[in-house]
């Protein structure tokens, strides 16, 4: 596909804040954005040139959407793989394609794939019954985190367990669905690498950020991440391997646990722009949203040089209702336009530029 000229239409499956920020970046580069999602007036719909309200598996809507778009991408990793395959079967260009989407949707397949391409993870065991769970808990030394294989996000569908806990109740808690038990990783910190791969195979990786979670939800991301150059180089090369091996075109994020001795273990990856990269538009010469749009439009990637030290803080629930001037003069605020500030809901984020870096 030739680089898309300005005025072309980029279609995005998914209507959340990631679609909204991708859409804004696309508009700035001269593209029109069409959003397809099932919700009534989601955040991305309200900045789109055209909003298609339809189920992700509504083939007649997908066909009309495809006819209107020059390239299609997604902002949500639970889009049915069959919808992407359908779009490809009718001749659409979908970037990234189905491969990275499919692997990221199932925690077991994801970890097996990561291991197969030489990316280490913590230990894990598949679980499909309370009996399996008892065996797995034993194998993993008596403690672990039970996670559903599919549809979990932000700590949902997860239960921490140790020997002696009621395993039948834990399995019922996650809905008696196929799951994995992960060994508890005694990490020193968590980092993520947000990387972009262009259609010609070139890659650019943002500096890793150090991420803090509370209750499974990201609270802050800080760059630099405070690790030594060799560890950072290793993290980047793991993300690069992943992007290459999935034939990914666009942005992806690899979340890593860092052990005391600098060992890196992959937690999971997202085949899309990522919350831990929300500091990049303010911190780097090119941000993750623009970079993704460049990649899917067949443009060359932008430079990702980081020009500020930054701290990104998520605004959850009513935190986003604070007056804009209460964040301090150095804060850059992004709000997602969600009308209902439910507790814990990601409503926006603030980026603080803590110091400026010399451009070498
Ligand atoms: P996840 O949804 O799998 O990314 O999990 C959310 C957060 O829970 C992670 O970012 C970690 O802070 C914590 N967590 C998840 N899995 C593990 C694990 N196996 N060991 C230790 N902490 C974990």
Boltz pocket constraint, residues with backbone or C-beta under 6 A from the ligand:
constraints:
  - pocket:
      binder: B
      contacts: [[A, 122], [A, 145], [A, 152], [A, 153], [A, 154], [A, 155], [A, 156], [A, 182], [A, 183], [A, 184], [A, 185], [A, 186], [A, 187], [A, 190], [A, 213], [A, 216], [A, 217], [A, 255], [A, 267], [A, 268]]
      max_distance: 6.0
